[in-house]
Amino acid sequence: MTDYVVPVLLLLTALLALHKKENAYDLLLDGAGDGLKLLSSIVPALVLLLTAVSMLRASGAVELFSGFLAPVFSFFGIPPETALLVLIRPLSGSAALAVGAELMGQYGPDSLIGRTVAVMLGSTETTFYTISVYFGAAGIKKTRYTVPAALFADFAGFFMASLTVRLFWA
């Protein structure tokens, strides 16, 4: 079914343009041009973000922070084994998925850690990626309170994920 979504959308677009007596090809070209302009404004922020994530992982800084913050996570009821996920999730979704898959492989998907990781991945956001993409596209340079508020929301998501798993699946 999903193989037909794009061709059906193109067909519907062409039929709608034909019905309105507009040139569908020119409209699609204009849309593609706008998409490329948006992409050119977003790419620098994405390259910077992905480079920073790679540098942090390669340097061992993420593991150092994970070990340092493990007692804090334990205090809030967040399993210390998920510390790397908590630190990497706001930066990179793909890195967080890799960490989550690694944790599930190590502890099992039905374990307390596995279920906590699954709920954490579903209830938090890649904060810095999202801010860089949307603010970059809109041309906003000063994020003001966005980053602290978003990071607080992420922490609340991690905390509530851990609490939910402990209450309903433990």
C-alpha positions in Angstrom: 0.0 0.0 0.0 2.8 2.5 0.9 4.4 1.9 -2.5 1.5 3.7 -4.1 1.3 6.8 -1.9 3.7 9.0 -3.9 2.3 8.0 -7.4 -1.2 8.6 -6.2 -0.3 12.0 -4.7 1.3 13.0 -8.0 -1.7 11.8 -10.0 -4.1 13.7 -7.7 -1.9 16.8 -8.0 -1.9 16.6 -11.8 -5.7 16.0 -11.9 -6.3 18.9 -9.5 -4.1 21.2 -11.6 -5.8 20.0 -14.8 -9.2 20.7 -13.3 -8.1 24.2 -12.3 -6.4 24.7 -15.7 -3.0 25.3 -14.2 0.4 24.0 -15.3 1.1 21.2 -12.9 4.7 20.8 -14.0 5.5 24.5 -13.3 3.9 24.3 -9.9 5.9 21.2 -9.0 9.1 22.9 -10.2 8.3 25.9 -8.0 7.7 23.7 -5.0 11.0 21.8 -5.6 12.8 25.1 -5.9 11.4 26.3 -2.6 12.4 23.0 -1.0 16.0 23.4 -2.2 16.1 26.9 -0.8 14.9 25.6 2.5 17.5 22.8 2.4 20.3 25.2 1.7 19.4 27.2 4.8 19.1 24.1 7.0 22.2 22.1 5.9 24.9 24.2 7.7 23.2 23.7 11.1 22.7 20.0 10.5 26.4 19.5 9.5 27.5 21.3 12.6 25.2 19.3 14.8 26.2 15.9 13.4 29.9 16.8 13.6 29.5 17.8 17.3 27.7 14.6 18.1 30.4 12.5 16.4 33.2 14.4 18.2 31.6 14.0 21.6 31.2 10.2 21.0 34.7 9.7 19.6 36.3 11.7 22.5 34.7 9.6 25.2 33.1 12.7 26.7 29.6 11.1 26.6 30.8 8.1 28.6 32.5 10.3 31.1 29.3 12.4 31.6 27.3 9.2 31.8 29.4 7.8 34.7 29.4 11.1 36.4 25.6 11.6 36.3 24.6 8.0 37.1 24.0 8.8 40.8 21.8 11.7 39.8 19.7 9.4 37.6 19.5 6.8 40.3 18.1 9.5 42.7 15.3 10.3 40.2 14.5 6.7 39.6 15.9 6.6 36.1 18.0 3.5 35.6 21.7 4.4 35.5 22.1 2.1 32.5 20.1 4.6 30.4 22.4 7.6 31.2 24.0 7.5 27.7 20.6 7.5 26.1 19.5 10.4 28.3 22.6 12.4 27.3 22.5 11.6 23.6 18.8 11.8 22.8 18.5 15.6 22.8 21.4 15.7 20.3 20.8 12.9 17.8 17.9 10.6 17.1 19.9 8.1 15.1 22.6 7.9 17.9 19.8 7.5 20.5 18.2 4.7 18.4 21.6 3.0 18.2 22.1 3.3 22.0 18.5 2.1 22.6 19.1 -0.9 20.4 22.3 -1.7 22.1 20.6 -1.5 25.6 17.8 -3.7 24.4 20.2 -6.2 23.0 22.1 -6.3 26.2 19.2 -6.4 28.7 16.4 -7.7 26.5 13.4 -5.8 25.1 11.1 -7.1 27.9 13.4 -6.2 30.7 12.9 -3.1 32.9 15.8 -1.4 31.0 14.4 -2.4 27.6 10.9 -1.2 28.3 12.2 2.0 29.9 14.4 2.7 26.8 11.4 2.1 24.5 9.2 4.5 26.4 12.0 7.1 26.6 12.6 7.0 22.9 8.9 7.5 22.3 8.4 10.3 24.8 11.3 12.6 24.2 12.6 14.7 21.3 15.9 15.3 19.6 15.9 18.8 21.0 18.9 20.4 19.4 18.2 18.9 16.0 14.6 20.2 16.1 15.6 23.6 17.3 18.4 23.9 14.7 16.1 22.8 11.8 13.1 24.9 12.7 14.8 28.0 13.9 17.3 27.8 11.1 14.5 27.6 8.5 12.7 30.5 10.2 15.9 32.6 10.4 15.8 32.8 14.2 19.2 33.3 15.8 18.4 33.8 19.4 16.7 30.9 21.1 16.1 32.6 24.4 14.3 30.3 26.7 13.6 27.6 24.1 16.6 25.4 24.9 16.2 25.3 28.7 12.4 24.7 28.4 12.9 21.9 25.8 15.6 20.3 27.9 13.4 20.4 31.0 10.6 18.8 28.9 13.0 16.1 27.8 14.0 15.4 31.4 10.4 15.2 32.4 9.9 12.7 29.6 12.7 10.6 30.8 11.5 10.7 34.4 7.9 9.9 33.5 9.0 7.1 31.2 11.0 5.5 34.0 8.1 6.0 36.4 5.5 4.6 34.0 7.6 1.5 33.3 8.1 0.9 37.0 4.4 1.4 37.8 2.9 -0.6 35.0 5.4 -3.2 34.0 7.6 -3.9 37.0 
